Amino acid sequence: MKSTTTWINSINNRFWRTIVNSTATGVESVAVFRIIMGIYLLFVTTPTYTWIADLPKALYTPPIISFVNLLASDFPGRNFLVTVDFLMVASIVGIVLGIYSRFATLAFVILKVSVLSFQYSFGKIDHDIMLPATLACMAFSGWGQTLALVPDKRSKWDSPSKSLSVIAVLIGFGYFSAGIEKAIHWLNFDLNSNGTARWFYLGLYNLQRQPILAPALKNAPFWFFKIMDVVGVIFELTPIIAVLISRKAWRIWLFFAAAFHLVNYLLFNINFIGNGLVYIAFINYKPVYRYVANLTKSYIAKALILAAVGYAAVIRGISILTSQNVGIIFIPDNGNANLYCMLIIWALICAALFITIFKTGKQPVHDDLEVVSPQLT
Amino acid sequence: MYSTRFTFLLLLCLIIPFSLRLMKYEPYPAVLLPSGPQTVKKTQGSIRMEFKQVFGLNPNNNWKRIEPKEFMHPAPAAYLTNLTLKNMGFKELKPHLFNGRYALVNHFFRFHRGGATNSNTEDLRDWLKGRLAKSGYQTSKIRVSTYVNTISTANGEITKKELKEEKYYDLD
């Protein structure tokens, strides 16, 4: 019995050690990532949720297993949602400026998941869980210890390598959950049976999505969709393998993941931009840390940053009170501007991840990491 | 490093929701990404797909397809499909699971069995009427039609549209 337990423990240690080797960065790197994530949350995705208050009770069908199904019997009122919206903006400001970042991050995650639980009570769960899940993990990465207005105190819970390794496992399992059913139904030698074509035509004709490359795909031979079926399934079933192979293999998979989403956006008009932000958590930002740190010491830069964040917060506040979407801050709120802006962001994510493949760096030395911290042991 | 106990708990947190989704009871929140494994079959150079579409009466008394984005705004346009699948919110009373023997099960399914009260139905009608008026349609009726479309695999165009089912909802 004792030897079995020892064997299981040794497998467990090897598993996490391998993943840490493939994913680890450092506190300085995750601090830069915190700013990038904060900028994304404040300026790029600017949803408000007050519209949920207008939904009639007859449409309230929460997921059977969700806390809103247990605790609520209707969509929440406007005052509640306005408060939640404002608190979310405040917590994002906390993340981007580094004001009690750990608390701000956890507050944002709880508020976001709560309000999305109500949104999904409309009857459809949008699978954008990776972003809140990543934020929940990063709250324990120590990303608020530096480059912050009010830095977090060092805590025994903080560990960038552990946080990133859990995010990698969540990505691996998340994609496994998406790919395994597809593998059962899509992987066969029947060239006349296809899953991707169903997604494409459903989006095009039923949901009236208008992907940029729809004309090209409409004229593509049917077997091309079959290739997309196979590639899609392989992509979704391989992240956990890639992270267990090596640091480079993991980075190659991340690049292909971003490219896959970009292609999805062009061909299907399905935009999982939040996942793109999750992938760039694994980039080592240490080389730019010094530059960012110096920048934030300059009074002019500080004033500009505070002005931009303040402006965005005010715009977000007005958006909440008027229930009007503002789209991407500083960009005109129309379809084309939004589309091209998203394409630019995806291109930047792909480029950054591509460069990372060739700048993998040495495998982290375990003494350099905080792997021996008592977190969750 | 993480302990074996932590790994085991993490695995449970991942596998239980996944298993529930396989049983059609997807929980939230859960680390699950979209699956959608259904397929279409190509026969004689075309595929057949079923679409539900929502129509409103324009001021000239003609039925016109409702543009999902405009109708649902600021809710996501894709939610219109779910609305049609939910009978536009006019839920039908479904039988209790296990003949209603277990109070906890009944509690969990209380919003899914349907049977909206009169006041709920009135609110739903008002909400639908508000949406129709905002999009420039008459507010008296809304129609949901189910079509079976034949799509050419050579050029992706709809070559045939067969009406399978039509439902009218009186909103007055």
Interface residues (C-beta under 8 A of the other chain):
Chain A: I8 N9 N12 N13 F15 W16 R17 V20 T48 W51 D54 L55 P56 K57 A58 L59 Y60 T61 P62 P63 I64 I65 S66 N69 S73 V113 L116 S117 Y120 F122 G123 K124 I125 D126 H127 I129 M130 P132 A133 K162 S165 V166 V169 L170 F173 G174 Y175 S177 A178 E181 K182 I184 H185 W186 N192 S193 N194 G195 A197 R198 W199 Y201 L202 L204 Y205 N206 L207 Q208 A214 L217 K218 N219 F222 E236 S323 N325 V371 V372 L376 T377
Chain B: M1 Y2 S3 T4 F6 T7 L10 L14 P17 F18 L20 R21 L22 Y25 E26 P27 Y28 P29 A30 V31 L32 L33 P34 S35 G36 P37 Q38 T39 V40 K41 K42 T43 I47 M49 F51 K52 Q53 E67 P68 K69 P74 A75 P76 A77 A78 Y79 T81 N82 L83 L85 K86 G89 F90 K91 F108 F109 F111 H112 A116 N120 T121 D123 L124 D126 W127 N149 I151 T153 A154 N155 G156 E157 I158
